[in-house]
Amino acid sequence: MTRGAAFSPRAAARKRRNSMNLREMALALPLLPAVQKAFEGAEPCGARGGTIVRQPRHLRWCSAMLASVVLLTTGCVVGAPDWYRRYQQPYRAHPDLDRRVKTVRVLSALPPDIKIYELTAGGVQDLRDDWSAAGRDAVFKGLTEVFHERGIAVRQLTVDNTMRAPVEDVTVLYRAVSSSIVEHTYKHPPFPTKLENFDYSVGPVDSLLQRNQADAVLIVYGVDQISTAGRKALRGVGLVLGAVTGQPVMRSGITALNIALVDRSGAVLWYKIAGDDGGYDLRDPQSAKAFVQRLVADFPKVGR
């Protein structure tokens, strides 16, 4: 970019798409490193919390200390501050969510951005375009079916030449917003003010709504890692040895999805990340739908 040239989200999106590698993908998709970190040395955690799926052993003392601070400052758990209660939820919500969703009846969904990688025995990730295409179709099919069962209409936005620019602009801005949400409201320790006043925006999205005569935009993106036969075999051996020696077992791969509900003004009304260690395959329609059901289990009741 020449000195003094204006920043162009479209140009930035094209540059990032053309030069994408795994490290840049991890930076652009904050949910992948966040979920990966959540699984490192992790065990199932019964209570919900700021972590996305499970809580690592080395972070449990942080939660205990955080709880102690709440006890010292409030005198009891029941009287915990509002930000701490919000932190315990697996989703994030705009303070005016209940009022704003009453006018939402039709959702305009951007084409899901799904990237599926083949994960080798040596831990090397190889992006598979064919798998990613199948994942996009399966995830959107799951979204439409799950929301239809809830009485919510979802219409996928067709990205033609007239819509490509506004979609790229919103996508670039959303990635930056999503990264900030993860950094400030999911990580240890969180920013209390960001939890109490969850106010993030991607700018007006009227052009994305008019095409589908919709009331709000649905943004979904995610990643999946599919283990090769060799890695699965090594994991099988590792499970046996791990049971005997207590050594950590090679993970089978991570599945993660991020979803956001954005109103006409561009405000992020509802946001959630879900991840799982090898239990799903986003290429498979049934598996993708099951994961989507888990993802939107806390989705707000719109149009009421």
BELLINDA-V898712 format. One record per pair of residues at least 12 apart in sequence whose ideal C-beta (glycine too) atoms are under 7 Angstrom apart, sorted by the first residue. I is the first residue (numbers start at 0). J is the second residue. If there is no record, write none. Layout:
I_J + I_J
This chain:
8_167 + 8_168 + 8_171 + 8_172 + 9_164 + 9_167 + 9_168 + 11_171 + 12_167 + 12_170 + 12_171 + 15_27 + 21_124 + 24_114 + 27_174 + 28_220 + 28_222 + 29_177 + 29_178 + 29_181 + 30_181 + 30_221 + 30_255 + 30_257 + 30_272 + 31_222 + 31_255 + 33_51 + 33_181 + 33_185 + 33_272 + 34_51 + 34_52 + 34_253 + 34_255 + 34_274 + 35_253 + 37_50 + 37_51 + 37_52 + 37_53 + 37_55 + 37_274 + 38_53 + 38_250 + 38_253 + 38_276 + 39_55 + 40_55 + 40_56 + 40_57 + 40_247 + 41_53 + 41_54 + 41_55 + 42_56 + 47_87 + 47_88 + 47_89 + 48_62 + 48_87 + 49_86 + 49_185 + 49_187 + 49_189 + 51_185 + 51_272 + 51_273 + 51_274 + 52_274 + 52_275 + 58_187 + 61_187 + 65_188 + 69_83 + 81_195 + 82_191 + 82_194 + 82_195 + 85_194 + 86_189 + 86_194 + 89_271 + 89_297 + 90_269 + 90_270 + 90_271 + 90_297 + 91_180 + 91_184 + 91_197 + 91_270 + 92_197 + 92_269 + 93_197 + 93_198 + 93_266 + 93_267 + 93_268 + 94_196 + 94_197 + 96_268 + 96_269 + 96_299 + 99_262 + 99_268 + 100_268 + 100_299 + 100_301 + 101_302 + 101_303 + 102_214 + 103_214 + 103_215 + 103_301 + 103_302 + 104_152 + 104_214 + 104_301 + 104_302 + 105_152 + 105_154 + 105_211 + 105_212 + 105_213 + 105_214 + 106_146 + 106_151 + 106_152 + 106_153 + 106_213 + 106_215 + 106_217 + 107_154 + 107_156 + 107_207 + 107_208 + 107_211 + 107_213 + 107_216 + 107_217 + 108_139 + 108_142 + 108_153 + 108_154 + 108_155 + 108_156 + 108_217 + 108_219 + 109_156 + 109_166 + 109_216 + 109_218 + 110_135 + 110_155 + 110_156 + 110_158 + 111_135 + 111_138 + 111_139 + 111_219 + 111_220 + 112_220 + 113_131 + 113_134 + 113_135 + 113_138 + 113_220 + 113_221 + 113_281 + 114_126 + 114_131 + 114_222 + 115_127 + 115_130 + 115_131 + 115_134 + 115_223 + 115_225 + 115_281 + 115_282 + 116_222 + 116_224 + 117_225 + 117_227 + 118_224 + 118_225 + 118_226 + 118_227 + 118_230 + 118_252 + 119_227 + 119_229 + 119_230 + 120_227 + 120_229 + 120_230 + 120_233 + 124_224 + 130_225 + 130_282 + 133_282 + 134_223 + 134_281 + 134_282 + 137_281 + 137_282 + 137_283 + 137_284 + 137_287 + 138_219 + 138_281 + 138_287 + 138_291 + 139_155 + 140_284 + 141_284 + 141_287 + 141_288 + 141_291 + 142_219 + 142_291 + 144_288 + 145_288 + 145_291 + 145_292 + 145_295 + 151_301 + 153_217 + 154_211 + 154_213 + 156_207 + 156_210 + 156_211 + 162_210 + 165_206 + 165_207 + 166_207 + 169_201 + 169_204 + 169_207 + 172_201 + 172_202 + 173_201 + 173_218 + 173_259 + 176_199 + 176_201 + 176_267 + 177_257 + 179_199 + 180_199 + 180_270 + 199_267 + 200_265 + 200_266 + 200_267 + 201_261 + 201_265 + 202_265 + 203_263 + 203_264 + 203_265 + 204_216 + 204_261 + 204_263 + 204_265 + 205_263 + 208_263 + 215_260 + 215_261 + 215_262 + 216_261 + 217_260 + 218_259 + 218_261 + 219_256 + 219_257 + 219_258 + 220_257 + 221_255 + 221_256 + 221_257 + 222_255 + 223_254 + 223_281 + 224_252 + 224_253 + 225_252 + 225_280 + 226_251 + 226_252 + 231_251 + 233_249 + 234_248 + 234_249 + 234_251 + 237_249 + 250_276 + 250_277 + 251_276 + 251_277 + 252_277 + 253_274 + 253_276 + 254_274 + 254_275 + 254_279 + 254_281 + 254_290 + 255_272 + 255_273 + 255_274 + 256_273 + 256_290 + 256_294 + 257_272 + 258_271 + 258_294 + 258_295 + 269_298 + 269_299 + 271_294 + 271_297 + 273_293 + 273_294
